[in-house]
């Protein structure tokens, strides 16, 4: 067994024994880790199962992610597929940058996930630099919207492109965000335009890892 | 076995089998959950072990937390004590409300954790309402600082009271934040004053669970 994997097994074994000990000691008091998140938690599982067929996985910046045939989406504590090459987890959280007037406009224009005509999807995991995370809130907002127009650009593509942002940084994931988009085939060009526009912004200078995964639903 | 506990065991068993399956299937690719957080992760373990002796545990608002003799602090993947009544986990994250001028003032005045004279500590886990989390960033900042002077009040007690905020909401914990304070016995009155002041603010109207745990170091 390679050293990294063996280290990982030891880590898992230690965690498992801790959970069992804690569960035994706990009595009627039961903190629940990921269980309390409910449907706020999502796992994207790359492997051979799931309704989303992989069209392409491309590293835009930084380390790649192994090629897989399919991606399964598991919410909350839904069982994961037995086989997988990778799992990316994220959590729906409170908004960080959207202001009141923007939130109102977003709410009035945005489309829900899962529309039957939206048979195309993109999963774009992103990690930002420490320089980004060391900025204050006002500095991040200024780069995000005042200079990069992230929200305003996104609104232009509503309701064609439905979106959901999942936060991963504080749950120990390799990416900070998992961005998810669903659209109908006739809006593919519009989606490419949105992605191109965002990648040229000042905000994107703080991105240090980005993978672009394109998917189609059977 | 009570139903909640039995449900918890089943959940744990399912998670364990998923991890084992994933680890086996993974090959050389190893996502790591909490391991990647490193020392950003902390666990406060209530039981009979640890350097912090419990003086009092009091429910300020909402459900109580079981009484324990001691609290152990475990960083990163440090092994947890074998016996425990509860474990509260949190993560050091980026700042959410502090602005540039405030950050500069905080940096110049604040004291580090672990000072030898700071033999008193308080662990105050807090949960906020959905109404709070549904506010936009600007509305939360306005309540937090413009109306409640949370940052300005805290600065008054620097460097006597050293502080660290841990985020828990997005890792599926029962609390949204774990607030931690360390101070020397002669600053106990000042600390009480800070806590009293904050609990009277408009921000605190959005708190729906709060436990106050006081500790002394041997």
Interface residues (C-beta under 8 A of the other chain):
Chain A: X2 X4 X5 X8 X9 X11 X12 X14 X16 X18 X19 X20 X21 X22 X23 X25 X26 X27 X28 X29 X30 X31 X32 X33 X34 X35 X36 X37 X40 X41 X47 X66 X77 X79 X80 X82 X83 X84 X85 X86 X87 X88 X89 X91 X93 X94 X95 X96 X97 X98 X99 X100 X103 X133 X134 X135 X136 X137 X138 X139 X141 X167 X169 X170 X171 X172 X173 X174
Chain B: X2 X4 X5 X8 X9 X11 X12 X14 X15 X16 X18 X19 X20 X21 X22 X23 X25 X26 X27 X28 X29 X30 X31 X32 X33 X34 X35 X36 X37 X40 X41 X47 X66 X77 X79 X80 X82 X83 X84 X85 X86 X87 X88 X89 X91 X93 X94 X95 X96 X97 X98 X99 X100 X103 X133 X134 X135 X136 X137 X138 X139 X141 X167 X169 X170 X171 X172 X173 X174
